[in-house]
Amino acid sequence: MNSDAKPRVSAWRSIKNRVTLLTLVIFIVSLWSLSFYVSRLLQDDLQKVLSEQEFATVSMVATDVNNDVQSRLDALELVAKTLTSTLPLGAAATQSTLENLPVFQSFFNSGGYVTGPDGTAIASIPAALGRVGVSYSDRDHVVAALRDGKSTVGKPVIGRLLNAPVVSMAAPVRDPQGRVIGAIVGVIDLGKPNFLDKVTQGAINKKGTASIIASQHRLTVTSSDKRLVLFALPAPGVNPYLDRNIAGFEGSTLVVNVLGQRQLASVKAIPAAQWYLFSGQSTDDVFAPVRALQQRMLWAAIFLSLLAGALTWWMLRRQLVPVFDTAQKLAHLAQSDEIPSPLPITRQDEIGELIGAFNRLLETLGQRDAALQESQQDLAITLNSIGDAVIATDTAGRITRMNPMAVRLCGWQLADALGQPLSEVFRIINATSREPVADPVQRVMERGDVVGLANHTVLLSRDGREYQIADSAAPIRNAAGQIVGVVLVFSDVTEKYRADLELLRRKNALNEAQRLAQLGSWELDIASNQLTLSDELCRIYGFDPALPPPSLADQQNLFMPESWVRLNATLKQTLATGLPYELELEMVPRQDGSRAWLLATGAVVRDASGS
């Protein structure tokens, strides 16, 4: 591996790129959130200002229109009083009176007419229109004047004779007794100059739409948009904004008009005619300055975001140069066997403190590494000095360490055994059945405690030799108490095993000889006061050999008192002098009444030290 190679860092893992991207995200989110907030404030403020201005204008114009309507109704009522004495004189007198009323003609650009009680015109100006003789009894304003005696503004319609949009106003004509004897009607041709032109000719706004709505008829009277003149408005429930206006709303708000256009609109009532004045401007036109400002703020945000990203990237690159140099040196140290030396500190800032802390960490790690190496050497010396064989494994049962005794018994070289499964190197079977014995590592991992092998375990060496072994396995735990491996300790007990077998054979032969000779024996351990009886003596005494033997004091019940006293005295003398003894003892009568005598002989047995 080339130790001089620089560490390759992906673009996403680069600190410069991530911090730059994070800065851009924060800056863009903050700047654009601020832009959105400011634009919303500007839009709300602009809407509020424009709404107040437009509503003030609409209110002024609506007041003028209301006054004009009321003036014309008042004029009609004044003419009606004049006709009180003229109308009974006939059509000629009524026609003459109308023609001598110039104020009447100035208020109504299409003149007017007078009807009798049945709603048929009996006089008209201008006379050339031919209204005389025409029945207007179906007109709502004529009906209201004749039947209800009210002065009203009629429903805008297409005039029968004018063939143009007209608005008519009517007032009742009464006789001296107050009975309605006819009606005076004034007609305004909306296609000719009239007092509503202040609404339709841009007096309110130049770009929007201004309309007068007849609320009771759900009909547009006139409008600056010619498409809306005498336009039948939707039924209730179709347009909630229209329904609210007809219900009497006054003020400014955002609406969707009858043509489906979103507008900032102002509404003001014209009570004299049961109309209201509507003025609306498209929100695209109203908020065009805000849209332009938003676009400029967008470009400014993009420019500032790119500028902030570039400056952040440049600053990070400049400030983090020591960190990058340190990372390269660390990568070089990680790929080489050189002893790490302290890294240079080029600046006394947070990065310098970081490098200084890392240098102190290097020093501490060096000291710990030296201590670890020394500890490992001590461990290796200890393991090599132990007379027993030692094998260590990880939690998966793979061999991690073996001492020389384990190498000799298993027949594996250490280099070959490391990393091998324990069952491959430490092959054990039962000496009697020759069946494999369970892996001790698995048992330790399951129980988490020390386990030992069963008796008669044989180790099969790699070179073909077999060893009788005794062993135990225990878990290796870390500082947190977690099991990180297993240590196995075992020893060669082949010779001891053979000696035990020989001792067992001799013991069996002795027991057989005693059985044939009807000769029993017992042995008393002076140190532990433990009494051991042979199988034949158990038979003589009537004891079960499988049960624990009785104590020496318990045997007094087997002998007659005189014999027991002599036996006790003889044993004490033999222990004191070390001389052998021989005496006859009489046993207590058996269940069948027979008596038995025993010849007892004994001697002191000493160990190798003479004790």
C-alpha positions, 0 to 999 in steps of 0.5 A, spaced: 500 500 500 502 507 498 503 510 504 503 517 501 496 516 498 492 522 500 485 520 503 479 520 498 473 523 501 466 523 497 463 530 496 458 529 501 462 527 506 466 533 505 466 538 511 466 544 506 461 542 502 456 540 507 457 546 511 456 550 505 450 546 503 447 547 510 449 555 510 446 555 503 439 552 506 439 556 512 440 562 508 435 561 503 430 558 507 431 565 512 431 569 506 426 567 502 421 566 508 423 573 510 421 575 502 415 571 503 413 575 509 415 582 507 411 580 500 405 578 504 405 584 509 406 589 503 400 585 499 396 586 505 398 593 506 397 595 499 390 591 499 388 595 505 390 602 502 387 601 496 380 598 499 380 604 503 381 609 497 376 605 492 371 605 498 371 612 499 371 613 491 365 608 491 361 611 497 362 618 494 359 616 487 354 612 490 352 618 494 351 622 488 347 617 484 343 616 490 342 623 490 340 624 482 335 618 483 332 621 489 332 628 485 328 625 479 323 621 484 322 628 487 321 631 480 316 626 478 312 627 485 312 634 483 310 633 476 304 629 479 302 634 483 301 639 477 297 634 474 292 633 479 288 638 476 290 637 469 289 630 468 281 630 469 281 635 463 283 630 458 289 628 454 290 634 450 291 638 457 295 633 460 300 633 453 300 641 454 302 640 461 308 635 460 311 639 454 311 646 458 315 642 464 323 643 461 325 640 468 322 634 467 325 633 460 332 635 463 332 629 468 329 624 463 333 623 456 328 619 453 322 624 456 316 620 459 309 619 459 302 619 463 298 613 464 291 613 466 288 608 472 289 602 467 296 603 465 295 606 458 299 612 456 295 618 454 300 623 454 308 623 452 314 627 450 317 627 445 310 625 442 314 622 436 315 616 440 308 614 439 307 612 446 300 614 447 295 608 447 300 603 449 299 599 455 304 599 460 300 596 466 305 590 466 311 594 468 312 593 475 314 601 477 307 603 473 303 597 477 307 600 484 304 607 482 297 605 480 296 600 485 300 601 491 301 609 490 308 609 491 314 612 487 319 607 485 324 605 480 322 600 475 326 594 473 331 595 467 328 593 461 329 593 453 324 599 451 318 597 447 319 603 442 326 605 444 329 598 443 334 600 448 336 599 455 332 603 459 330 605 466 324 608 468 321 611 474 314 612 476 310 616 481 302 616 482 298 622 480 292 623 485 286 627 485 284 632 490 281 627 495 288 623 494 285 617 490 290 615 485 288 617 478 294 615 474 301 615 473 307 620 471 313 616 468 320 618 467 324 614 462 332 614 462 335 611 455 342 608 458 344 608 451 344 616 451 348 620 456 345 620 462 347 621 470 349 614 470 355 615 466 359 617 472 359 610 473 360 607 466 365 612 464 371 611 468 370 616 474 371 610 479 377 606 476 380 606 469 382 599 469 377 595 473 369 594 472 364 599 475 357 596 475 350 598 478 346 592 481 338 592 482 338 588 488 331 586 488 331 584 481 338 580 481 340 584 475 345 589 472 343 596 471 349 598 467 356 597 467 363 600 464 363 593 461 358 593 456 357 585 456 354 586 463 349 591 461 342 588 463 346 582 465 342 577 469 345 575 475 346 568 478 341 565 482 342 565 490 347 560 492 351 560 486 356 566 488 356 567 495 360 574 494 354 576 490 349 573 495 352 577 501 352 584 497 345 583 495 343 582 503 346 589 504 354 588 505 358 595 504 365 595 504 371 592 500 374 585 500 377 580 495 371 577 491 370 572 485 365 576 480 360 573 476 365 572 470 369 568 475 374 573 475 378 574 482 377 582 484 379 587 489 372 590 490 368 595 493 360 595 494 356 601 496 348 601 497 344 606 493 338 606 497 333 611 493 333 605 488 334 599 491 341 599 488 348 598 490 354 600 486 360 595 485 367 597 483 372 591 482 379 591 480 383 585 477 388 582 483 393 581 477 393 589 476 392 591 484 398 586 486 402 587 480 407 592 484 407 586 489 409 581 484 414 585 481 417 586 488 417 579 489 420 578 483 426 582 484 427 580 491 427 573 488 433 575 484 436 578 489 435 572 494 438 567 488 444 572 488 445 573 495 445 565 496 450 564 491 454 569 494 453 567 501 455 559 499 461 562 495 464 566 501 462 560 506 466 555 502 472 560 501 472 561 508 471 554 510 477 552 506 481 557 508 480 556 516 480 548 515 486 547 512 490 545 518 484 540 519 485 537 512 493 537 513 492 533 520 487 528 517 492 527 511 498 526 516 493 521 520 492 517 514 499 517 513 500 514 520 495 509 520 498 506 513 505 506 516 509 503 522 512 509 524 511 511 531 506 517 531 510 524 533 506 530 535 502 534 530 504 541 529 500 547 531 500 552 526 494 557 530 492 558 537 485 557 536 479 552 537 483 548 531 489 549 535 486 546 541 483 540 537 490 538 535 493 539 541 488 535 545 490 530 539 497 530 541 496 529 548 491 523 546 497 520 542 501 521 548 496 517 552 495 512 547 503 511 546 503 510 554 497 505 554 500 501 548 507 500 551 503 498 558 499 493 553 505 490 550 508 489 557 502 486 559 502 481 553 509 479 554 507 478 562 501 474 560 505 470 554 511 468 560 505 466 565 502 462 560 508 459 557 510 457 564 504 454 566 505 446 567 497 445 564 495 446 557 491 453 556 487 455 550 483 461 549 478 462 544 473 468 542 465 467 542 465 463 536 469 458 538 475 460 534 482 459 537 486 466 539 492 463 544 495 457 546 501 455 550 506 451 549 503 445 553 497 445 549 501 445 543 505 439 545 498 435 547 494 437 541 500 436 536 498 443 532 503 448 531 501 455 534 501 458 527 496 453 524 492 453 530 490 460 530 483 462 528 481 454 527 475 452 530 476 449 537 473 442 535 478 442 530 484 442 534 482 440 541 478 433 539 476 429 545 472 423 546 469 418 551 474 413 553 469 408 554 464 409 548 469 413 543 463 418 542 465 425 541 464 429 547 460 436 547 464 442 545 466 446 552 466 453 549 458 452 547 457 450 554 460 456 557 457 460 552 450 457 554 451 457 561 456 463 562 459 459 568 465 455 569 464 447 566 468 441 567 469 435 562 466 428 565 471 423 567 474 418 562 475 424 557 481 422 551 484 428 547 486 425 540 492 429 538 494 431 531 500 426 531 495 420 533 497 420 540 491 419 545 491 423 552 487 422 558 485 429 560 482 433 566 480 440 564 475 446 565 473 451 561 471 458 564 468 465 560 473 471 559 469 477 561 471 484 559 470 490 564 463 491 563 462 484 564 460 481 557 463 475 555 468 476 550 471 469 549 473 462 553 479 460 556 480 452 557 485 449 562 487 442 561 492 437 563 495 430 562 492 425 567 494 419 563 499 416 568 494 417 574 488 414 570 493 408 569 494 408 576 487 409 578 485 403 574 491 398 577 489 400 584 481 399 582 484 392 579 487 390 586 482 393 590 477 388 586 482 382 587 483 383 594 475 384 595 474 377 591 480 374 596 477 376 602 470 373 600 473 367 598 477 366 605 471 369 609 476 375 611 474 382 612 478 388 614 477 395 616 481 401 616 481 407 620 484 414 618 486 417 624 487 424 622 479 424 619 477 419 624 474 416 617 472 408 617 472 404 611 470 397 611 471 392 606 465 388 602 466 382 606 466 385 613 460 389 611 457 382 610 459 379 616 457 385 620 450 385 616 451 392 613 449 395 606 456 396 602 452 401 598 451 405 604 456 410 608 460 406 613 458 407 621 463 410 625 467 406 630 463 408 636 457 405 633 460 398 632 459 397 640 452 395 639 455 389 635 460 386 640 458 383 647 460 388 652 467 385 655 469 384 647 468 391 646 472 393 652 478 389 650 477 391 643 477 399 645 483 398 650 487 394 645 486 399 639 489 404 644 495 400 646 496 399 639 496 406 637 500 408 643 506 402 641 505 401 634 505 394 635 500 389 632 495 385 636 490 379 635 484 377 639 478 374 639 471 378 640 464 375 641 459 378 637 452 379 640 447 374 639 443 374 632 436 374 631 436 366 630 439 366 637 446 363 635 453 366 637 459 368 633 466 369 635 471 373 630 479 373 630 481 380 629 488 382 628 491 389 626 497 393 625 498 401 625 500 403 617 504 409 616 505 414 610 512 416 607 513 421 612 512 416 618 506 419 621 
